Amino acid sequence: MTNTPTHTGRTTRLLHAGAPDLRGGSGPVNVPVVRTSTVRFESSAAHAEHNHRRSAGERIATYGRHGLDTHRALEDAVTALEGGHRAFLAPSGLSAITLVLLALLAPGDHALVADSVYSPVRRVDDTLLQRLGITLEYFSPSRDDLAARIRPNTRLIYLESPSSLLYEVLDLPALGAIARAHGIPVAIDNTWSGGWFHQPLALGANISIHASTKYICGHSDVMQGIVVTDSAELSGKIATAHEALGLTVGADDAYLALRGLRTLPVRLAQHQRHATQVAQWLLEQPQVGRVFYPALPSDPGHALWKRDFSGANGLVSFAFEDAIDARGAEAFVDALRFFAIGASWGGYESLALVAARDRVREHSFWSGTQPVVRLHVGLEEPQDLIADLGQAFARVEERSSIAVEPPFDKLRANGLSTVRPEPVEG
């Protein structure tokens, strides 16, 4: 692989990191897909030497699970993107998160977790970590005193910024300074920025985690996670757990992620332009009570976002005003034509989803009770997306006006019934 000078611009480094070298006089632009389950050796001595080098921490394959050229190229590129020490590939974003938790926490340990993290983290806690005697304590980064919550057995602080669903922006330098003073590593989910708009390892985090399924891959065709560390010590701990868990990704998926990574800056710039237009338009709609998008000056996290981020992505959430209930929110999403209903994001396509109320309640920094819809604004023409949202709001308005007078009241007014029906359970 080629070595890219560190004094070049970030886009240049990203495009050239992990590229094939030309020491043979020529070579392909893209790293070939190397698929294998077995690595062959010319002799027993070579086999023993490779195993020794791997045991010493060198990134060298003695078996297909360890990855070969395609995997190394992706690891090198993401390490360069994050300014880290080493990257590790996992089959999904959640498996990357679980890898970090299992690598750094042991029975009897305590970890502090921001309460607005990706919700499946709580499922890992409930179904796995608690059985292992590991305690996760959830806290509000914006309201709680982090230092006061640290215990003698606290071994990790786990964050996500901006947060899942409502995009709470955390003061990572301040939180990182507290953690550093107590000798505790900080891991952060950096999926929102794709590693491009935010550099958490330079701002106080020690581990950056990605669901590369999202913006790094960018085409909704890969499941993958990536962990990036900032030091040899943490790399060693993650490597040990990574090996023990048998985590690996297919060479084709590594190739697709690397291909997506090369266009990450231009795709994210387009997502931001479109999402900003949609967010600004939503602010003006009477059915909208609150818009969640850190790039808006009205967003509570805007100042921190402006200080620590260089851009925003395509995720925009909004809360309806009080008169619209959960069924109205579902009717809104069902009426959309260009926004498909789907739980993921980060691809070229636009998506919409009504946020589960239980998930929204986990975000203690917002106490609203209105239904929330999460939009992923894709690469379609923004005026088409705005027109689509407008017709969906009109459908909700029409539904609300029809529902003003319940059917039994109409019957009673006509003398056909004077008995109010019993409420239906559920």
C-alpha positions as CSV (number, residue, x, y, z in Angstrom):
1,M,0.0,0.0,0.0
2,T,1.1,3.6,-0.7
3,N,2.1,6.0,2.1
4,T,0.3,9.3,1.7
5,P,2.1,12.4,3.1
6,T,0.4,13.8,6.3
7,H,0.8,17.4,5.2
8,T,-1.7,17.0,2.4
9,G,-5.4,18.0,2.6
10,R,-7.9,15.6,4.2
11,T,-9.7,14.8,0.9
12,T,-6.4,14.0,-0.8
13,R,-5.3,11.7,2.1
14,L,-8.6,10.0,2.1
15,L,-8.5,9.3,-1.7
16,H,-5.0,7.9,-1.5
17,A,-4.9,6.1,1.8
18,G,-4.7,2.3,1.3
19,A,-4.2,2.6,-2.4
20,P,-2.1,-0.1,-4.2
21,D,1.6,0.7,-4.6
22,L,3.2,0.8,-8.0
23,R,6.5,-0.9,-7.1
24,G,6.0,-3.3,-10.0
25,G,5.8,-0.5,-12.5
26,S,2.0,-0.4,-12.7
27,G,-1.1,-1.4,-10.8
28,P,-4.8,-1.0,-10.4
29,V,-6.5,2.1,-9.1
30,N,-8.6,0.1,-6.7
31,V,-7.4,-2.7,-4.4
32,P,-8.4,-6.0,-5.8
33,V,-10.9,-8.1,-3.9
34,V,-8.9,-10.9,-2.2
35,R,-11.2,-13.7,-1.2
36,T,-9.8,-16.6,0.7
37,S,-10.4,-18.8,3.7
38,T,-6.9,-20.3,3.7
39,V,-3.5,-18.8,3.6
40,R,-0.7,-20.9,2.2
41,F,3.0,-20.8,3.3
42,E,6.1,-21.9,1.5
43,S,7.5,-23.8,4.5
44,S,6.9,-24.7,8.1
45,A,9.4,-22.1,9.1
46,A,7.5,-19.4,7.2
47,H,4.3,-20.5,8.9
48,A,5.9,-20.3,12.3
49,E,7.4,-16.9,11.6
50,H,4.1,-15.5,10.4
51,N,2.3,-16.7,13.6
52,H,5.1,-15.2,15.7
53,R,4.8,-11.9,14.0
54,R,1.0,-11.9,14.4
55,S,1.3,-12.8,18.1
56,A,3.6,-9.8,18.5
57,G,0.8,-7.5,17.2
58,E,1.7,-7.2,13.5
59,R,-1.2,-6.9,11.1
60,I,-0.4,-10.1,9.2
61,A,-2.7,-12.9,8.1
62,T,-2.2,-16.5,9.0
63,Y,-5.8,-17.4,8.2
64,G,-8.6,-15.9,6.0
65,R,-10.5,-14.6,9.0
66,H,-7.7,-12.2,9.7
67,G,-8.3,-10.4,6.4
68,L,-5.9,-9.8,3.5
69,D,-5.2,-6.9,1.1
70,T,-8.8,-5.6,0.6
71,H,-9.4,-5.6,4.4
72,R,-6.0,-3.9,5.1
73,A,-6.7,-1.2,2.5
74,L,-10.0,-0.3,4.2
75,E,-8.4,-0.4,7.7
76,D,-5.7,1.9,6.5
77,A,-8.1,4.3,4.9
78,V,-10.4,4.6,7.9
79,T,-7.4,5.0,10.2
80,A,-6.2,7.9,8.1
81,L,-9.7,9.3,8.1
82,E,-9.9,9.3,11.9
83,G,-6.2,10.2,12.5
84,G,-6.0,7.0,14.6
85,H,-3.6,4.2,15.4
86,R,-5.4,1.1,14.1
87,A,-8.8,0.1,12.7
88,F,-10.8,-3.1,13.3
89,L,-13.6,-4.4,11.0
90,A,-16.8,-6.0,12.4
91,P,-19.9,-7.5,10.8
92,S,-22.2,-4.6,11.9
93,G,-22.2,-1.4,13.8
94,L,-23.7,-3.1,16.8
95,S,-21.0,-5.8,16.8
96,A,-18.4,-3.1,16.7
97,I,-20.0,-1.5,19.8
98,T,-20.2,-4.9,21.6
99,L,-16.5,-5.5,20.7
100,V,-15.5,-2.3,22.5
101,L,-17.6,-3.0,25.6
102,L,-16.3,-6.6,25.9
103,A,-12.7,-5.6,25.2
104,L,-12.6,-2.9,27.9
105,L,-15.0,-4.2,30.6
106,A,-14.7,-7.2,32.9
107,P,-17.0,-8.6,35.7
108,G,-17.3,-6.0,38.4
109,D,-16.5,-3.1,36.2
110,H,-18.7,0.0,35.8
111,A,-19.1,2.2,32.7
112,L,-20.9,5.5,32.3
113,V,-23.0,5.8,29.2
114,A,-24.7,8.9,27.7
115,D,-28.5,8.3,28.0
116,S,-29.1,9.3,24.3
117,V,-26.9,6.6,22.7
118,Y,-28.0,4.3,20.0
119,S,-30.8,2.3,21.7
120,P,-29.5,-1.3,21.0
121,V,-26.6,-0.5,23.4
122,R,-29.2,-0.9,26.1
123,R,-30.2,-4.3,24.7
124,V,-26.5,-5.4,24.9
125,D,-26.5,-4.2,28.5
126,D,-29.7,-6.0,29.4
127,T,-29.1,-9.3,27.7
128,L,-25.3,-9.7,27.9
129,L,-23.3,-7.3,30.1
130,Q,-25.5,-7.7,33.2
131,R,-25.1,-11.5,33.0
132,L,-21.4,-10.9,33.0
133,G,-21.5,-8.7,36.1
134,I,-20.8,-5.5,34.2
135,T,-22.7,-2.4,35.2
136,L,-23.7,0.4,32.7
137,E,-25.0,3.6,34.3
138,Y,-26.8,6.1,32.0
139,F,-26.3,9.8,32.5
140,S,-27.2,13.1,30.9
141,P,-23.9,14.6,29.5
142,S,-25.5,18.1,29.4
143,R,-27.1,18.1,32.9
144,D,-25.2,15.6,35.1
145,D,-21.8,16.1,36.8
146,L,-19.7,13.4,35.1
147,A,-16.9,13.6,37.6
148,A,-19.3,13.0,40.5
149,R,-20.6,9.8,38.9
150,I,-17.2,8.3,38.4
151,R,-16.5,5.3,40.7
152,P,-13.3,3.5,41.7
153,N,-14.3,0.7,39.3
154,T,-15.4,2.9,36.4
155,R,-13.4,1.6,33.4
156,L,-15.1,3.3,30.4
157,I,-17.1,6.4,29.4
158,Y,-19.3,5.7,26.3
159,L,-20.8,8.6,24.3
160,E,-22.5,9.4,21.0
161,S,-22.4,12.8,19.4
162,P,-24.7,14.0,18.0
163,S,-27.0,11.5,19.7
164,S,-29.3,9.0,18.1
165,L,-32.7,10.3,17.0
166,L,-32.6,13.8,18.4
167,Y,-29.0,14.8,17.7
168,E,-27.9,16.2,21.1
169,V,-24.4,17.6,20.6
170,L,-22.0,16.8,23.5
171,D,-19.1,18.9,24.7
172,L,-16.6,16.2,24.0
173,P,-13.4,18.2,24.9
174,A,-14.9,18.9,28.4
175,L,-16.0,15.3,28.9
176,G,-12.8,14.0,27.6
177,A,-10.8,16.2,30.0
178,I,-12.7,14.8,33.0
179,A,-12.1,11.2,31.8
180,R,-8.4,11.9,31.2
181,A,-8.0,13.3,34.7
182,H,-9.3,10.0,36.0
183,G,-7.4,7.7,33.6
184,I,-10.6,6.4,32.0
185,P,-10.8,5.8,28.2
186,V,-13.6,7.5,26.2
187,A,-15.3,5.6,23.4
188,I,-17.7,7.5,21.1
189,D,-20.1,6.5,18.3
190,N,-19.0,8.7,15.3
191,T,-21.5,7.2,12.8
192,W,-23.4,10.5,12.4
193,S,-20.4,12.2,10.8
194,G,-19.0,9.3,8.9
195,G,-15.7,10.3,10.3
196,W,-15.6,13.3,8.0
197,F,-17.4,16.1,9.8
198,H,-16.1,15.2,13.2
199,Q,-12.6,14.2,14.5
200,P,-13.3,12.8,18.0
201,L,-9.8,11.3,18.6
202,A,-8.5,14.9,18.3
203,L,-11.1,16.2,20.7
204,G,-10.7,13.9,23.7
205,A,-12.0,10.5,22.7
206,N,-9.7,7.4,22.6
207,I,-11.9,5.1,20.5
208,S,-14.2,6.0,17.5
209,I,-16.9,3.6,16.4
210,H,-18.7,3.5,13.1
211,A,-21.7,1.7,11.7
212,S,-20.0,1.8,8.3
213,T,-23.3,0.4,7.0
214,K,-24.3,4.1,6.9
215,Y,-22.3,6.9,5.3
216,I,-19.0,5.2,4.8
217,C,-20.6,2.6,2.5
218,G,-23.2,5.0,1.4
219,H,-25.3,2.7,-0.9
220,S,-27.5,0.7,1.5
221,D,-25.9,-2.6,0.4
222,V,-23.4,-3.5,3.2
223,M,-23.7,-4.4,6.9
224,Q,-20.4,-3.4,8.6
225,G,-18.9,-1.8,11.7
226,I,-15.5,-0.3,12.3
227,V,-13.6,0.5,15.5
228,V,-10.6,3.0,15.4
229,T,-8.2,3.3,18.4
230,D,-5.8,6.1,19.2
231,S,-3.0,4.1,20.9
232,A,-1.0,0.8,20.8
233,E,-2.3,-0.1,24.3
234,L,-6.0,0.2,23.3
235,S,-5.3,-1.5,19.9
236,G,-3.9,-4.5,21.8
237,K,-6.9,-4.8,24.0
238,I,-9.3,-4.5,21.0
239,A,-7.2,-7.0,19.0
240,T,-7.3,-9.6,21.7
241,A,-11.2,-9.4,21.9
242,H,-11.5,-9.2,18.2
243,E,-9.6,-12.4,17.8
244,A,-11.4,-14.2,20.6
245,L,-14.8,-13.3,19.2
246,G,-13.9,-14.4,15.7
247,L,-15.1,-11.2,14.1
248,T,-14.6,-10.8,10.3
249,V,-16.1,-9.3,7.3
250,G,-16.2,-10.5,3.7
251,A,-13.7,-9.2,1.2
252,D,-16.5,-8.0,-1.1
253,D,-18.0,-6.0,1.8
254,A,-14.6,-4.5,2.6
255,Y,-14.2,-3.5,-1.1
256,L,-17.7,-1.9,-1.2
257,A,-16.9,0.1,2.0
258,L,-13.6,1.3,0.6
259,R,-15.3,2.3,-2.7
260,G,-17.9,4.3,-0.7
261,L,-15.2,5.9,1.4
262,R,-13.6,7.5,-1.6
263,T,-16.8,9.5,-2.4
264,L,-17.7,10.3,1.3
265,P,-16.9,14.0,1.2
266,V,-18.9,14.8,-1.9
267,R,-21.9,12.7,-0.8
268,L,-22.0,14.2,2.6
269,A,-21.8,17.7,1.2
270,Q,-24.8,17.0,-1.0
271,H,-26.7,15.4,1.9
272,Q,-26.1,18.5,4.0
273,R,-27.2,20.9,1.3
274,H,-30.5,19.0,0.9
275,A,-31.1,18.4,4.6
276,T,-30.5,22.1,5.4
277,Q,-33.2,23.1,2.9
278,V,-35.6,20.6,4.3
279,A,-34.9,21.6,7.9
280,Q,-35.4,25.3,7.2
281,W,-38.6,24.6,5.4
282,L,-39.9,22.4,8.3
283,L,-39.3,25.3,10.7
284,E,-42.0,27.3,8.9
285,Q,-44.7,24.6,8.9
286,P,-47.6,25.1,11.4
287,Q,-47.9,21.3,12.1
288,V,-44.2,21.2,13.3
289,G,-43.5,22.0,17.0
290,R,-39.7,21.4,17.0
291,V,-37.0,20.6,14.4
292,F,-33.9,18.7,15.5
293,Y,-30.9,19.6,13.3
294,P,-27.6,20.9,14.8
295,A,-26.8,23.0,11.8
296,L,-29.8,25.2,12.4
297,P,-29.0,28.3,14.5
298,S,-32.1,27.7,16.6
299,D,-30.9,24.2,17.6
300,P,-29.7,24.1,21.3
301,G,-26.5,22.3,20.2
302,H,-25.7,24.7,17.4
303,A,-22.8,26.5,19.1
304,L,-21.0,23.2,20.1
305,W,-21.7,21.8,16.6
306,K,-20.2,24.9,15.0
307,R,-17.1,24.7,17.2
308,D,-16.4,21.0,16.9
309,F,-17.9,19.9,13.5
310,S,-17.2,21.0,9.9
311,G,-20.6,20.0,8.6
312,A,-23.9,18.1,9.0
313,N,-25.4,15.0,7.5
314,G,-28.8,14.2,6.0
315,L,-30.6,13.3,9.3
316,V,-33.4,15.7,10.3
317,S,-36.0,14.9,13.0
318,F,-39.0,16.9,13.9
319,A,-41.7,16.8,16.6
320,F,-45.3,17.5,15.6
321,E,-47.2,20.3,17.4
322,D,-49.5,19.1,20.2
323,A,-52.7,18.6,18.2
324,I,-51.2,15.7,16.1
325,D,-51.1,12.3,17.8
326,A,-49.2,9.1,17.0
327,R,-51.7,8.0,14.5
328,G,-51.4,11.3,12.7
329,A,-47.6,10.9,12.6
330,E,-48.1,7.4,11.1
331,A,-50.5,8.8,8.5
332,F,-47.9,11.4,7.6
333,V,-45.2,8.9,7.0
334,D,-47.6,6.6,5.1
335,A,-48.5,9.5,2.8
336,L,-44.9,10.1,1.7
337,R,-44.0,9.1,-1.8
338,F,-40.2,9.7,-2.1
339,F,-39.4,8.9,1.5
340,A,-39.4,5.1,1.9
341,I,-40.2,3.7,5.4
342,G,-37.0,2.2,6.8
343,A,-35.0,2.0,9.9
344,S,-31.5,2.7,8.5
345,W,-30.0,5.8,7.0
346,G,-26.8,6.9,5.2
347,G,-27.6,5.7,1.7
348,Y,-28.4,7.8,-1.3
349,E,-32.2,7.3,-0.7
350,S,-34.5,9.3,1.5
351,L,-36.2,7.5,4.4
352,A,-38.8,8.3,7.1
353,L,-39.7,6.6,10.3
354,V,-41.9,7.4,13.3
355,A,-39.6,7.3,16.3
356,A,-40.7,4.8,19.0
357,R,-41.9,6.8,22.0
358,D,-39.8,4.6,24.4
359,R,-36.7,5.5,22.4
360,V,-37.4,9.2,22.5
361,R,-37.9,9.1,26.2
362,E,-34.4,7.8,26.7
363,H,-33.1,11.3,25.6
364,S,-33.4,13.2,28.8
365,F,-32.3,16.5,27.3
366,W,-35.8,16.9,25.7
367,S,-39.0,16.4,27.6
368,G,-41.5,16.8,24.9
369,T,-44.3,14.3,24.4
370,Q,-45.3,15.0,20.8
371,P,-44.7,12.3,18.1
372,V,-41.3,12.5,16.4
373,V,-40.5,11.6,12.8
374,R,-36.9,11.0,11.7
375,L,-36.1,11.8,8.1
376,H,-33.0,10.8,6.2
377,V,-32.8,13.4,3.4
378,G,-31.2,11.6,0.5
379,L,-29.7,12.8,-2.8
380,E,-33.1,13.4,-4.6
381,E,-33.9,17.0,-5.7
382,P,-34.7,18.9,-2.5
383,Q,-37.7,20.7,-4.1
384,D,-39.2,17.3,-4.8
385,L,-38.7,16.1,-1.2
386,I,-40.2,19.3,0.1
387,A,-43.2,19.0,-2.1
388,D,-43.6,15.4,-0.9
389,L,-43.5,16.5,2.7
390,G,-46.0,19.3,1.9
391,Q,-48.6,16.9,0.5
392,A,-48.1,14.6,3.5
393,F,-48.8,17.5,5.9
394,A,-51.9,18.3,3.9
395,R,-53.1,14.7,4.3
396,V,-52.6,15.0,8.1
397,E,-54.5,18.3,8.1
398,E,-57.3,16.8,6.2
399,R,-57.4,13.8,8.5
400,S,-57.5,16.1,11.6
401,S,-60.4,18.1,10.2
402,I,-62.4,15.0,9.5
403,A,-61.8,13.7,13.0
404,V,-63.0,16.9,14.7
405,E,-66.6,15.5,15.1
406,P,-66.7,11.8,16.1
407,P,-69.2,9.6,14.3
408,F,-71.3,8.9,17.3
409,D,-71.8,12.7,17.8
410,K,-73.1,12.9,14.2
411,L,-75.5,10.1,14.9
412,R,-76.7,11.6,18.2
413,A,-77.3,15.0,16.4
414,N,-79.5,13.1,13.9
415,G,-81.5,11.4,16.7
416,L,-80.1,8.0,15.8
417,S,-78.2,7.4,19.0
418,T,-77.8,8.9,22.4
419,V,-75.5,6.3,23.9
420,R,-71.7,6.9,23.8
421,P,-69.9,3.7,22.7
422,E,-67.7,1.9,25.2
423,P,-64.0,2.5,24.6
424,V,-62.1,-0.2,22.7
425,E,-59.2,-1.8,24.7
426,G,-55.7,-1.0,23.2
